[in-house]
Amino acid sequence: MRSSRSIVNVLKGDLSLVGPRPPPPREVADCPSDLRRRLVVKPGLTGLRRVLAAVPCHPNSAMDPP
């Protein structure tokens, strides 16, 4: 159920597929003005690091034996 709500939010444009997690309200309140620029980025369902971890670094690495 939760994932279907998240997909609906992506379709509405409230979330992106890949992006940072939304910051907690306290973090937003304590954020210095020079760092608020990063809060403009639309939050996502998953982070870039997780996506990149799923991609093999070398084209033949999936073929290599364990």
Contacts in CASP RR format, 6 or more apart in sequence:
PFRMAT RR
TARGET T0000
AUTHOR 0000-0000-0000
METHOD contacts of the structure
MODEL  1
MRSSRSIVNVLKGDLSLVGPRPPPPREVADCPSDLRRRLVVKPGLTGLRR
VLAAVPCHPNSAMDPP
6 15 0 8 1.000
6 45 0 8 1.000
9 15 0 8 1.000
10 16 0 8 1.000
10 17 0 8 1.000
10 44 0 8 1.000
10 45 0 8 1.000
13 42 0 8 1.000
14 42 0 8 1.000
15 42 0 8 1.000
15 43 0 8 1.000
15 44 0 8 1.000
15 45 0 8 1.000
16 42 0 8 1.000
16 43 0 8 1.000
16 44 0 8 1.000
16 45 0 8 1.000
17 44 0 8 1.000
17 45 0 8 1.000
17 46 0 8 1.000
18 44 0 8 1.000
18 45 0 8 1.000
18 46 0 8 1.000
18 47 0 8 1.000
18 48 0 8 1.000
18 51 0 8 1.000
19 41 0 8 1.000
19 42 0 8 1.000
19 43 0 8 1.000
19 44 0 8 1.000
19 45 0 8 1.000
19 46 0 8 1.000
19 47 0 8 1.000
19 48 0 8 1.000
20 38 0 8 1.000
20 41 0 8 1.000
20 43 0 8 1.000
20 44 0 8 1.000
20 47 0 8 1.000
21 43 0 8 1.000
21 44 0 8 1.000
21 47 0 8 1.000
22 43 0 8 1.000
22 44 0 8 1.000
23 31 0 8 1.000
23 39 0 8 1.000
28 39 0 8 1.000
31 39 0 8 1.000
56 62 0 8 1.000
END
